[in-house]
Amino acid sequence: MNAVEIIERVRAHDADLLIREDRLVVRGRGDKLPDDLQRELREHKGELMVALGEPINHTIAVILADIRPHLPKALQRLPDDKLLALVNWSIIAAFEKAVRTVTR
């Protein structure tokens, strides 16, 4: 599911998504959103922030802040630019490994 589809699902539940500080906020008059939609909101937070007009630099900082507590202590101390480079490198390495596996 992409950001536009998620936003449409939220609106179908008579609610809207807003950005307040570093958080996605759901405002609505209906029932609580279904668990699967709440999970999609958490998993696609960065994409949703960009789709809702948040500047990309701020969105990247929020994403890095969200993942930082799950990293080893040495990586938690890296500045954002170095951590972002490491994350990008890890994604590229995982992609290349998957391509090698598929093409064997």
mmCIF file of the C-alpha atoms, coordinates in Angstrom:
data_MODEL
# 
_entry.id   MODEL 
# 
loop_
_atom_site.group_PDB 
_atom_site.id 
_atom_site.type_symbol 
_atom_site.label_atom_id 
_atom_site.label_alt_id 
_atom_site.label_comp_id 
_atom_site.label_asym_id 
_atom_site.label_entity_id 
_atom_site.label_seq_id 
_atom_site.pdbx_PDB_ins_code 
_atom_site.Cartn_x 
_atom_site.Cartn_y 
_atom_site.Cartn_z 
_atom_site.occupancy 
_atom_site.B_iso_or_equiv 
_atom_site.pdbx_formal_charge 
_atom_site.auth_seq_id 
_atom_site.auth_comp_id 
_atom_site.auth_asym_id 
_atom_site.auth_atom_id 
_atom_site.pdbx_PDB_model_num 
ATOM 1   C CA . MET A 1 1   ? 0.000   0.000   0.000   1.00 0.00 ? 1   MET A CA 1 
ATOM 2   C CA . ASN A 1 2   ? 1.326   3.470   -0.822  1.00 0.00 ? 2   ASN A CA 1 
ATOM 3   C CA . ALA A 1 3   ? 0.810   6.819   0.908   1.00 0.00 ? 3   ALA A CA 1 
ATOM 4   C CA . VAL A 1 4   ? -2.076  7.929   -1.314  1.00 0.00 ? 4   VAL A CA 1 
ATOM 5   C CA . GLU A 1 5   ? -3.954  4.677   -0.712  1.00 0.00 ? 5   GLU A CA 1 
ATOM 6   C CA . ILE A 1 6   ? -3.411  4.967   3.045   1.00 0.00 ? 6   ILE A CA 1 
ATOM 7   C CA . ILE A 1 7   ? -4.641  8.569   3.079   1.00 0.00 ? 7   ILE A CA 1 
ATOM 8   C CA . GLU A 1 8   ? -7.727  7.517   1.103   1.00 0.00 ? 8   GLU A CA 1 
ATOM 9   C CA . ARG A 1 9   ? -8.423  4.712   3.593   1.00 0.00 ? 9   ARG A CA 1 
ATOM 10  C CA . VAL A 1 10  ? -8.101  7.125   6.512   1.00 0.00 ? 10  VAL A CA 1 
ATOM 11  C CA . ARG A 1 11  ? -10.525 9.526   4.805   1.00 0.00 ? 11  ARG A CA 1 
ATOM 12  C CA . ALA A 1 12  ? -12.937 6.651   4.150   1.00 0.00 ? 12  ALA A CA 1 
ATOM 13  C CA . HIS A 1 13  ? -13.128 6.328   7.956   1.00 0.00 ? 13  HIS A CA 1 
ATOM 14  C CA . ASP A 1 14  ? -14.189 9.992   8.187   1.00 0.00 ? 14  ASP A CA 1 
ATOM 15  C CA . ALA A 1 15  ? -10.774 11.088  9.444   1.00 0.00 ? 15  ALA A CA 1 
ATOM 16  C CA . ASP A 1 16  ? -7.826  13.170  8.264   1.00 0.00 ? 16  ASP A CA 1 
ATOM 17  C CA . LEU A 1 17  ? -4.067  12.928  8.726   1.00 0.00 ? 17  LEU A CA 1 
ATOM 18  C CA . LEU A 1 18  ? -2.125  15.918  10.007  1.00 0.00 ? 18  LEU A CA 1 
ATOM 19  C CA . ILE A 1 19  ? 1.490   16.484  10.936  1.00 0.00 ? 19  ILE A CA 1 
ATOM 20  C CA . ARG A 1 20  ? 2.106   17.976  14.377  1.00 0.00 ? 20  ARG A CA 1 
ATOM 21  C CA . GLU A 1 21  ? 5.771   18.398  15.235  1.00 0.00 ? 21  GLU A CA 1 
ATOM 22  C CA . ASP A 1 22  ? 7.257   14.962  14.433  1.00 0.00 ? 22  ASP A CA 1 
ATOM 23  C CA . ARG A 1 23  ? 4.026   12.992  14.667  1.00 0.00 ? 23  ARG A CA 1 
ATOM 24  C CA . LEU A 1 24  ? 1.284   11.901  12.336  1.00 0.00 ? 24  LEU A CA 1 
ATOM 25  C CA . VAL A 1 25  ? -2.011  12.804  13.952  1.00 0.00 ? 25  VAL A CA 1 
ATOM 26  C CA . VAL A 1 26  ? -5.364  11.286  13.020  1.00 0.00 ? 26  VAL A CA 1 
ATOM 27  C CA . ARG A 1 27  ? -8.349  13.585  13.465  1.00 0.00 ? 27  ARG A CA 1 
ATOM 28  C CA . GLY A 1 28  ? -11.826 12.199  13.000  1.00 0.00 ? 28  GLY A CA 1 
ATOM 29  C CA . ARG A 1 29  ? -15.299 11.850  14.345  1.00 0.00 ? 29  ARG A CA 1 
ATOM 30  C CA . GLY A 1 30  ? -15.786 8.136   13.800  1.00 0.00 ? 30  GLY A CA 1 
ATOM 31  C CA . ASP A 1 31  ? -14.601 4.969   15.436  1.00 0.00 ? 31  ASP A CA 1 
ATOM 32  C CA . LYS A 1 32  ? -10.966 4.139   16.073  1.00 0.00 ? 32  LYS A CA 1 
ATOM 33  C CA . LEU A 1 33  ? -9.107  3.170   12.892  1.00 0.00 ? 33  LEU A CA 1 
ATOM 34  C CA . PRO A 1 34  ? -8.765  -0.579  12.259  1.00 0.00 ? 34  PRO A CA 1 
ATOM 35  C CA . ASP A 1 35  ? -5.577  -2.197  13.577  1.00 0.00 ? 35  ASP A CA 1 
ATOM 36  C CA . ASP A 1 36  ? -4.282  -2.984  10.083  1.00 0.00 ? 36  ASP A CA 1 
ATOM 37  C CA . LEU A 1 37  ? -4.635  0.679   9.045   1.00 0.00 ? 37  LEU A CA 1 
ATOM 38  C CA . GLN A 1 38  ? -2.902  1.851   12.228  1.00 0.00 ? 38  GLN A CA 1 
ATOM 39  C CA . ARG A 1 39  ? -0.040  -0.537  11.394  1.00 0.00 ? 39  ARG A CA 1 
ATOM 40  C CA . GLU A 1 40  ? 0.157   0.896   7.848   1.00 0.00 ? 40  GLU A CA 1 
ATOM 41  C CA . LEU A 1 41  ? 0.387   4.411   9.317   1.00 0.00 ? 41  LEU A CA 1 
ATOM 42  C CA . ARG A 1 42  ? 3.346   3.388   11.491  1.00 0.00 ? 42  ARG A CA 1 
ATOM 43  C CA . GLU A 1 43  ? 5.103   1.481   8.698   1.00 0.00 ? 43  GLU A CA 1 
ATOM 44  C CA . HIS A 1 44  ? 4.713   4.268   6.113   1.00 0.00 ? 44  HIS A CA 1 
ATOM 45  C CA . LYS A 1 45  ? 5.226   7.289   8.372   1.00 0.00 ? 45  LYS A CA 1 
ATOM 46  C CA . GLY A 1 46  ? 8.047   8.809   6.298   1.00 0.00 ? 46  GLY A CA 1 
ATOM 47  C CA . GLU A 1 47  ? 6.233   8.338   2.999   1.00 0.00 ? 47  GLU A CA 1 
ATOM 48  C CA . LEU A 1 48  ? 3.055   9.808   4.483   1.00 0.00 ? 48  LEU A CA 1 
ATOM 49  C CA . MET A 1 49  ? 4.898   12.845  5.840   1.00 0.00 ? 49  MET A CA 1 
ATOM 50  C CA . VAL A 1 50  ? 6.309   13.586  2.385   1.00 0.00 ? 50  VAL A CA 1 
ATOM 51  C CA . ALA A 1 51  ? 2.888   13.053  0.758   1.00 0.00 ? 51  ALA A CA 1 
ATOM 52  C CA . LEU A 1 52  ? 1.364   15.481  3.271   1.00 0.00 ? 52  LEU A CA 1 
ATOM 53  C CA . GLY A 1 53  ? 3.921   18.147  2.361   1.00 0.00 ? 53  GLY A CA 1 
ATOM 54  C CA . GLU A 1 54  ? 6.535   17.845  5.095   1.00 0.00 ? 54  GLU A CA 1 
ATOM 55  C CA . PRO A 1 55  ? 10.008  18.954  3.892   1.00 0.00 ? 55  PRO A CA 1 
ATOM 56  C CA . ILE A 1 56  ? 12.211  15.974  2.991   1.00 0.00 ? 56  ILE A CA 1 
ATOM 57  C CA . ASN A 1 57  ? 15.054  16.984  5.347   1.00 0.00 ? 57  ASN A CA 1 
ATOM 58  C CA . HIS A 1 58  ? 12.695  17.037  8.305   1.00 0.00 ? 58  HIS A CA 1 
ATOM 59  C CA . THR A 1 59  ? 11.148  13.728  7.255   1.00 0.00 ? 59  THR A CA 1 
ATOM 60  C CA . ILE A 1 60  ? 14.579  12.080  7.046   1.00 0.00 ? 60  ILE A CA 1 
ATOM 61  C CA . ALA A 1 61  ? 15.467  13.371  10.518  1.00 0.00 ? 61  ALA A CA 1 
ATOM 62  C CA . VAL A 1 62  ? 12.227  11.909  11.907  1.00 0.00 ? 62  VAL A CA 1 
ATOM 63  C CA . ILE A 1 63  ? 12.849  8.526   10.240  1.00 0.00 ? 63  ILE A CA 1 
ATOM 64  C CA . LEU A 1 64  ? 16.414  8.381   11.603  1.00 0.00 ? 64  LEU A CA 1 
ATOM 65  C CA . ALA A 1 65  ? 15.171  9.321   15.075  1.00 0.00 ? 65  ALA A CA 1 
ATOM 66  C CA . ASP A 1 66  ? 12.627  6.497   14.864  1.00 0.00 ? 66  ASP A CA 1 
ATOM 67  C CA . ILE A 1 67  ? 15.212  3.843   13.950  1.00 0.00 ? 67  ILE A CA 1 
ATOM 68  C CA . ARG A 1 68  ? 18.073  5.090   16.135  1.00 0.00 ? 68  ARG A CA 1 
ATOM 69  C CA . PRO A 1 69  ? 16.886  3.410   19.403  1.00 0.00 ? 69  PRO A CA 1 
ATOM 70  C CA . HIS A 1 70  ? 16.901  0.020   17.641  1.00 0.00 ? 70  HIS A CA 1 
ATOM 71  C CA . LEU A 1 71  ? 20.536  0.265   16.586  1.00 0.00 ? 71  LEU A CA 1 
ATOM 72  C CA . PRO A 1 72  ? 23.679  -0.809  18.465  1.00 0.00 ? 72  PRO A CA 1 
ATOM 73  C CA . LYS A 1 73  ? 25.032  1.937   20.742  1.00 0.00 ? 73  LYS A CA 1 
ATOM 74  C CA . ALA A 1 74  ? 27.957  2.750   18.421  1.00 0.00 ? 74  ALA A CA 1 
ATOM 75  C CA . LEU A 1 75  ? 25.581  3.429   15.531  1.00 0.00 ? 75  LEU A CA 1 
ATOM 76  C CA . GLN A 1 76  ? 23.184  5.435   17.687  1.00 0.00 ? 76  GLN A CA 1 
ATOM 77  C CA . ARG A 1 77  ? 25.927  8.021   18.196  1.00 0.00 ? 77  ARG A CA 1 
ATOM 78  C CA . LEU A 1 78  ? 26.503  8.633   14.478  1.00 0.00 ? 78  LEU A CA 1 
ATOM 79  C CA . PRO A 1 79  ? 25.439  12.037  13.158  1.00 0.00 ? 79  PRO A CA 1 
ATOM 80  C CA . ASP A 1 80  ? 22.428  12.000  10.839  1.00 0.00 ? 80  ASP A CA 1 
ATOM 81  C CA . ASP A 1 81  ? 24.423  12.382  7.618   1.00 0.00 ? 81  ASP A CA 1 
ATOM 82  C CA . LYS A 1 82  ? 26.664  9.404   8.401   1.00 0.00 ? 82  LYS A CA 1 
ATOM 83  C CA . LEU A 1 83  ? 23.759  7.265   9.617   1.00 0.00 ? 83  LEU A CA 1 
ATOM 84  C CA . LEU A 1 84  ? 21.804  8.082   6.463   1.00 0.00 ? 84  LEU A CA 1 
ATOM 85  C CA . ALA A 1 85  ? 24.782  7.077   4.314   1.00 0.00 ? 85  ALA A CA 1 
ATOM 86  C CA . LEU A 1 86  ? 25.072  3.802   6.242   1.00 0.00 ? 86  LEU A CA 1 
ATOM 87  C CA . VAL A 1 87  ? 21.342  3.082   5.868   1.00 0.00 ? 87  VAL A CA 1 
ATOM 88  C CA . ASN A 1 88  ? 21.529  3.799   2.123   1.00 0.00 ? 88  ASN A CA 1 
ATOM 89  C CA . TRP A 1 89  ? 24.569  1.571   1.743   1.00 0.00 ? 89  TRP A CA 1 
ATOM 90  C CA . SER A 1 90  ? 22.796  -1.227  3.640   1.00 0.00 ? 90  SER A CA 1 
ATOM 91  C CA . ILE A 1 91  ? 19.766  -0.968  1.352   1.00 0.00 ? 91  ILE A CA 1 
ATOM 92  C CA . ILE A 1 92  ? 21.954  -1.115  -1.758  1.00 0.00 ? 92  ILE A CA 1 
ATOM 93  C CA . ALA A 1 93  ? 23.909  -4.103  -0.404  1.00 0.00 ? 93  ALA A CA 1 
ATOM 94  C CA . ALA A 1 94  ? 20.673  -5.967  0.422   1.00 0.00 ? 94  ALA A CA 1 
ATOM 95  C CA . PHE A 1 95  ? 19.281  -5.210  -3.039  1.00 0.00 ? 95  PHE A CA 1 
ATOM 96  C CA . GLU A 1 96  ? 22.457  -6.438  -4.761  1.00 0.00 ? 96  GLU A CA 1 
ATOM 97  C CA . LYS A 1 97  ? 22.417  -9.625  -2.674  1.00 0.00 ? 97  LYS A CA 1 
ATOM 98  C CA . ALA A 1 98  ? 18.773  -10.256 -3.640  1.00 0.00 ? 98  ALA A CA 1 
ATOM 99  C CA . VAL A 1 99  ? 19.559  -9.713  -7.322  1.00 0.00 ? 99  VAL A CA 1 
ATOM 100 C CA . ARG A 1 100 ? 22.479  -12.160 -7.153  1.00 0.00 ? 100 ARG A CA 1 
ATOM 101 C CA . THR A 1 101 ? 20.228  -14.738 -5.477  1.00 0.00 ? 101 THR A CA 1 
ATOM 102 C CA . VAL A 1 102 ? 17.524  -14.379 -8.121  1.00 0.00 ? 102 VAL A CA 1 
ATOM 103 C CA . THR A 1 103 ? 19.910  -14.461 -11.082 1.00 0.00 ? 103 THR A CA 1 
ATOM 104 C CA . ARG A 1 104 ? 21.693  -17.668 -10.058 1.00 0.00 ? 104 ARG A CA 1 
# 
